[in-house]
Amino acid sequence: MNLLEINNLSIQFSIDNGVKQAVNNLSLEIAEKEIFCLIGESGSGKTVTALSLIGLITGTPGVVNGQVSFENKNLFYFEEKNGVNKLNMKSEKLLTELRGKRISIVFQEPVSSLSPYYTVGEQIAESLRNMEGYKNAKRDHPLVIKILQKVRFKYPDQVAKLYPHELSGGMAQRVMIAIALVNNPQLLIADEPTTSLDATIQLEILELLKILNQELKLSILLITHDINVASHYGDRIAVMLAGEIIEIGTKFEIFFNNRNHPYTSDLINSYKLIKKPNYSEPRSSLPVDGCQYYSRCPLVQEQRINYHSCRDSKPSFINIENDHKIKCWFYAHEPHN
């Protein structure tokens, strides 16, 4: 059963010389109890997509269109104001009820998300007091300790007394995950949760998310640019390029069947070649009417696809096998299951 469904989500931003299309007709579903990875290079629209789901992009300069439903309940209702589509009061109420409760988010920079003036325990207690029906402040301390234990702190009593500046990067991220779990959410959005952490701590945080997924039956939207992270922790994976999902499938379908969108293949190869000098990840080209990757696509360069088709018309999803789908003209005329 799907917990979250997104249909034709589009996000635009007003800029000095016109409009920037950040996300273009994005559709995906996240099932109960799964880890869904959204991968792509910086600037592909991953974080903007996540913020829009909880109503943090609601009007100019960001304009949102499309439909989002959570637990089979539609969240997006629009009204036009000054020529701009804006989420109306009904949507605002629904999103306020869900945000931080049924849906929680963990951001990239945990220390900047914590108040420097209060201890870890005080900040978790504040989140507890925002719980519906929670009134007994005397219960704060044992519940704070229980939440810190949930994210695998060995000495939760000591951690509760620390201020944010006394935390390492990994400890701060565990605290942010703890705060996100206070209301027992159904969906956790983890936006690049291991950014700026060293390799050992990155692994600990990712393993913690996997444990929480299994223990709490928690669905996780894991946003990352790291192919290796997606291959190890994602149940299903969507690949974004210039605001569009260009491939979606299970971990096996994306990484082990050797049938990918050319951009996905280049991302996978970029991980293998990361130590080579003068190598850079492929970047999206300027906006075009067709595939955003046509100017760099090896299949176009090898003349295995018609150049004009890729440049001038946008491919639809082609169903490769089961739920594995690719937006690429190369697969359009092949027989598929």
N, C-alpha and C positions, 0 to 999 in steps of 0.2 A: 504494500500500500504506500502511495506517495504521501509524504508529509508536506512538502512544498512543491508548488507548480508555478512556473514562470512562462508566460506566453507573450511573444512579440514585444518584449521589453525594449524600449528605445530611450536613450538619454542624450539630450543636447545641451551644450553650453554656449551662451552668448559670449563672443570675443570681439575685439576691436574691429576686425575686418569681416565679420559675418557670424556664422554659426559653426561650432565644432561638434560633429556627431561622435560622441564618446562610446555609445553602445547602440547597435543596430539590429532590431528584430531578434533579440535573444530569447530562446526558449529552452527550458530544461526542467527536469523533475528530480527531486531528492527524496529517496525512499526512507521509511522508518529504519533506524538503527544502522544506516550506512555512512561511510566516509566518502564524500563526494569531493574530488579534487578539481579545482578550476585553475588551469595552468596557462602561462603565456608570458611574454616578455613585459618589461616595465612599460606602462602606457597603453596596454592592450584593453583596459577597461575592467579589470578584475575587481579592484577595490570599489570603483564607482558602482558597479553592479551590486556588490554586497551592501553598501550604504543605502542604496535605493530601496532595498528589500525591507528595511526597518524605518523607512520614512525620513532619512536624514538628508535626502535631496528632494525638496518639495516645491520648489518654485525658482524663479530667475535668481542667478544666472543659469541654474540647472533646471531643465524641463524634462519631466518623466512622462512616458506614455506606455501603455500595455496593461497586462493583467498579472496579478500575483495572488495566489491563494495559498492559505496555510491551514492544514487540517480541514480541507474542503470548504473553507470560508474565504470568500473574496475579500481582499484587503484594499484594493485600489478603486476608489470612486473619484471622478474628476468633475471639476467645474471650470468654466472659462472665465478668466479675470484679466482684463486689459490685454486681451488677445492671446493669453498664455494659459495652457492647460495646467491646472493646479489640483492637488489632492484636496478634497473637501473635508468638512468637519467630521463626517462619518468615518472617513479613512483615518483622519488624525486620531480620533478616539480609539479605533480598533488597533492602530499601531502603538499608541501609548499603552494600551492594555497588554500588548504582547512584548514590547521592547523591554529587555532586561528581565523578563519573566519567562514567557514561553520561548522567546528567541533572545539569545545573548550573543555578544560579540567581544572578541579579544583582539586588540589592535596591535600594530607592529612595534610600537615603542612603549613598553609597559611603564617605565619610570615616569614618563611625561603624562601618563594617564592617572597616576596616583597623586594625591595631595601631599605636598611636602610637610604640611603642618600637623598631620595626624598619624598615629601609629597604624600599623597593619591591622591590629585588632579593632581599633576604633573605626577604620574604614569598612571593614567587613561587617561590624555591628551596625553601622549606618545603613548598609544594604539590607541587613536583616530587618531593621525597623521599617523599611519601605515595603516589606512583604505584606500582602493582604491579610488582615486579621491578626497581625503580629503586634502585640502591645506590651509584653512583659520584658522590660529591660534587664531584669535580674537573670534572665535566661541567656543573655548575650554571650558571656564568657564560654560556657560549655559548648554552645553552638558554634562559636568562632573556632574553638579548638577542633571540633568535629570536622568543620569545613576545611581547615588547614591540613588535617590528617588525610582527608579525601584526596588532596593533591600531593600526598606523599612527603610532607615535611616530617622529619624524624623528631624534631623538638618544637612542636607547635606553640608551646607556652612561651618559649624564648622568641620565636618569630613574631608572635602577636605583639610583642613589646617594641619591635624595631620600627624605625622611621624609614621611608623609602630610600633615602640616601645611604642607608646602612645595608641595603640589599644588593646582591650581585644581580646581573642581568637575568640569569636563570631563575633566581628566587623571586624577582619582581614579576616575571612572567607567570610563575606558579601562583603568586598572589592574585594576579589579574584573572587567571583561570578560576581560582577559588571564588572570587567575587562574582564572576559570571555564572557560577554554579549555585549560588545562594538560593535562587528561586526554583531549582530543579527544572531547567528548561528542557524542551524537547529538541531544540536545534541550537547548536553552537556554531557561530561563524568565527573561524580562526583566520585572520588576515595576516599572512606572512608571519606567523607566530615565532619563528626562529631567526628573524632578521637581527643582525649584529651580535648574535651569540656564537661562541666558539663551537667547533664541531661536536665535542663531547656533550655539551649542554644542549645543543640542538637535538641530538639523539634522545636525550632524557625527556625533553619536552614533547617530542613526537611520540615516544613510547607512552608517556603519560596520557596523551590524547587518545591513543589506541586503547589503553586500559579503561579510560572513562567511557569510551564508546561501547566497550563490551560490558562493563559493570553496570552502567547506568542506562544501557540501551539508548544511548544518546546519538542522534544524527549530527554529523559534523560537515560543514562546508569548509574545506581546507583550501585556502587560496595560497598559491605558491608559484614562483618562477623556476623552481628547482625540479627538473625532470626526475632526479633520483628519489626525492621525497614522494612524488606522485606514484612512482613505480613500486615503492615499498608500502605505502600507507593508503592509497586510494582504492576503494572498491570499484567505483566508476570514475571516469575522468572526462572532462571537457577541455578542449584546447581552444584558446581565444587568440585571434589575430585582428588587430585594428578594430576592436569593438564588436567582432562577430565570433560566434562559435563555429569553427570550421571542421571539427571532428569530435565525436563523442562515442564512448564505448566503455567496456569493462577494462580492467587492468590488463588482462590477457589479450584482449582485442587490440588495445593500443600499442602494447609493448612487445608482444610475442608472436604476432601472426604475419609480420612483414608486409602489411598492406595499410599504408598510412597516407594522409594528405602530405604533399611534399614539404610543407612547412613543419608538420609534426616530425617528419623524418630528419629535417635539419636541426630541430630542437634536440632530438635524441642524439644526433651526431655531435652537436655542440657540447654536450656533456662529456662525450668521449674525448673530444679534442680540446677540452678547456685548458690544458697545460701547454698547448702549442703557442709560440709567440705570434703576435700580430693577428690572432684570430678573434673575431667578435661574433656574437650571436646575430643571426639574420634579423634585420629590422624591417618593419612593414614599410611599403612604399607610400607615396602620396595617394589620397583617395581617388579611386577610379570607379567606373560603372560596373566593372566585373570583379574578378578575384583580386584581392589586395596583394597577393603574392606573385602575380604573373611575371613581373619584371625580374624577379630573382629565381623563378621556378626552374629547376633543372629539366623538368619534363618539357617545358616550353623551349628551353635552350636546345634541347636534343630533338626538337620538332616532333615530339610524340603527342602533343596536343596542339590544336589550332590556336595560334597566337591571338587572332582577332576575337575568337570566342571567349578566351580567358580575360582579355582586356575589356571587352565591350558588354558582356552579359554575365550576370551573377549566377553561379550554379546553385541549384537547390540541393538539399541533402539526398544522397544516394545511400540506400540501405545495403550495406556490404554483407553482413551476416548477423542474425539475431537483432540486437539493438545497436550494432556498430554502424554509425552513419558518418559519411564524409561529404563535404562540399567541394567537389573537384570534377571538372569536365572529363578527366582521364577515365573515371569510373562510370561515366554516364551511359556508355553503350556496351558495358560488359554484362553478361548474365549474372544475376545474384539470387541468393536464396530469398 
